[in-house]
Each structure stands twice: as C-alpha cells, then as structure tokens.
Amino acid sequence: MFLRFFFPRALYEPNTVVNIGYPSDFAQGVNQQFLQSNRLWVVLEPGRLFVIFARCTHLGCTPDWLPQQNMFHCPCHGSEYDPEGINFAGPAPRPMDRCKVTLQSNGTVVADSSKLFMQDPRAGINQFNNDGAFIDV
C-alpha cells in the first residue's frame, strides 16, 4: 500500500482529436480502422464522409458492424442501426452520434469526438446536416 502512494491513479483515454487521413484512403461504406483505438467508424457515402461515435444510445455499449447484414448490432440489448447510424430496432431511443469532422488545408480529415452531433426525432433535434457533421467529398 505504501508504494501505491507514489504511482498516480490516472485513466489513460484516447485522444479525442484524430487525424484519420485523406478521404481517398477509405472505400465506400463503413470503415473500422479507428474502432479499437478511438471508438470511431468512418463512413464514406457518395458525395460525403462522416464519422460515427461507436456508442449505443441505449446504455452506451459498443455495437458491432455486421457487413454481411449491412447494419450495426448492439450485442447487449439488441438495438440495430443502419449504415448511417440511424436506429431501426431495439430499445435505442435515437441514432448514434456523429463526431465533428474538418477538412484540413493539406487535404486530410480530422475527427473530434469531444464535439458530437445528435439526432433525436422525439425532441425535434437534427444536427446531422450542421456544419462539421460531415464533409463533402
């Protein structure tokens, strides 16, 4: 116990600001490259790129991406989301949040998970079309 006094009790969490690379680095669809390190999915659709924060809106679990079924599935209580993170089944009350994305002057994309955009149809909130919720590619 005496020695533990000299070692800090600190939690080491990943950096919230991540340079994810160039939009051309990603194939169409959901990319899981940053899931383990930063809890992020990069989604490239025709004409736009956005980043989903990998947290179920029911109880905060990390859903699984099921490419064969083209959906996210939360193993805890069965919430299901489409490839854009919009809930369609299970107890999740709203879609998953999206991170702020910024296109840098050198052409790379930076994702910031400390600034989240949400959509809650019950409350009349839709921030998915706000500046920073996606970038045009």
C-alpha positions in Angstrom: 0.0 0.0 0.0 2.9 2.4 0.8 4.3 2.1 -2.7 0.9 2.7 -4.4 1.0 6.2 -3.0 3.8 7.1 -5.3 2.1 6.0 -8.5 -0.7 8.1 -9.9 -4.2 6.7 -10.4 -4.8 8.1 -13.8 -7.0 6.9 -16.6 -5.5 6.9 -20.0 -8.1 7.6 -22.6 -7.5 8.0 -26.3 -7.1 11.5 -27.7 -10.4 13.0 -28.8 -8.9 14.7 -31.9 -7.7 12.2 -34.5 -6.3 12.8 -38.0 -7.9 10.0 -39.9 -6.1 10.6 -43.2 -7.4 11.5 -46.7 -10.9 10.9 -47.9 -9.4 8.8 -50.8 -8.0 6.4 -48.2 -11.5 5.0 -47.5 -13.7 2.7 -49.5 -17.4 3.3 -49.8 -19.2 2.1 -46.7 -18.2 1.7 -43.1 -14.5 1.6 -42.2 -13.5 0.1 -38.8 -9.8 1.2 -38.8 -10.3 3.6 -35.8 -12.8 1.5 -33.8 -10.3 -0.1 -31.4 -8.1 2.9 -30.9 -10.6 5.8 -30.8 -14.1 4.2 -30.9 -14.9 5.7 -34.3 -16.4 4.4 -37.6 -15.6 6.4 -40.7 -18.4 6.2 -43.2 -17.9 7.2 -46.8 -21.0 7.6 -49.0 -21.3 9.1 -52.5 -20.5 12.8 -52.1 -19.9 12.9 -48.3 -17.9 11.5 -45.4 -18.9 11.4 -41.7 -17.7 9.8 -38.5 -19.9 7.9 -36.1 -19.0 7.7 -32.5 -19.3 4.0 -31.6 -21.6 4.2 -28.7 -25.1 2.8 -28.5 -27.6 5.4 -27.4 -29.4 2.9 -25.2 -26.8 2.2 -22.5 -23.5 3.2 -24.0 -22.3 -0.2 -25.3 -20.2 -0.5 -28.4 -22.2 -2.0 -31.3 -20.8 -4.4 -33.8 -20.7 -3.7 -37.5 -22.1 -6.6 -39.4 -21.1 -6.2 -43.1 -23.0 -9.2 -44.3 -26.2 -7.7 -43.0 -25.2 -4.1 -43.7 -26.1 -2.9 -40.2 -24.8 -2.2 -36.7 -26.0 -4.5 -33.9 -25.6 -3.9 -30.2 -24.9 -7.2 -28.5 -26.1 -6.0 -25.1 -29.8 -5.4 -25.7 -30.3 -5.9 -29.4 -30.5 -2.3 -30.8 -29.9 -2.2 -34.5 -28.8 0.7 -36.7 -28.4 1.2 -40.4 -25.1 2.1 -42.0 -25.7 5.8 -41.3 -26.1 5.0 -37.5 -29.9 5.5 -37.6 -31.7 3.2 -35.2 -34.5 1.0 -36.6 -34.9 -1.8 -34.0 -34.4 -2.4 -30.3 -34.5 -0.2 -27.3 -32.2 2.6 -28.6 -34.1 5.8 -28.3 -32.2 7.7 -31.1 -29.5 7.4 -33.7 -25.8 7.1 -32.8 -23.9 10.5 -32.5 -21.6 11.8 -35.2 -18.2 13.4 -34.5 -17.2 16.8 -35.8 -15.1 16.4 -39.0 -12.9 19.0 -40.5 -11.1 19.0 -43.8 -7.6 20.5 -43.3 -5.7 22.6 -45.8 -3.4 19.7 -46.6 -6.4 17.5 -47.6 -6.5 15.3 -44.5 -9.6 14.9 -42.3 -9.6 15.5 -38.6 -12.3 13.9 -36.4 -13.1 15.3 -33.0 -15.1 13.1 -30.7 -15.4 15.7 -28.0 -17.9 17.6 -30.2 -20.8 15.4 -31.1 -23.8 16.0 -33.4 -27.0 14.2 -32.4 -30.4 13.5 -33.9 -33.5 13.0 -31.7 -36.7 12.9 -33.6 -38.8 12.9 -30.4 -37.2 16.1 -29.3 -37.2 17.7 -32.7 -33.4 17.8 -32.9 -31.5 17.1 -36.1 -27.9 18.2 -36.2 -26.7 15.7 -38.8 -26.8 18.4 -41.5 -25.0 21.1 -39.5 -21.6 22.4 -40.5 -19.0 20.0 -39.2 -21.2 16.9 -39.0 -19.9 15.8 -42.4 -17.6 16.9 -45.3 -18.3 16.9 -49.0 -16.0 14.7 -51.0 
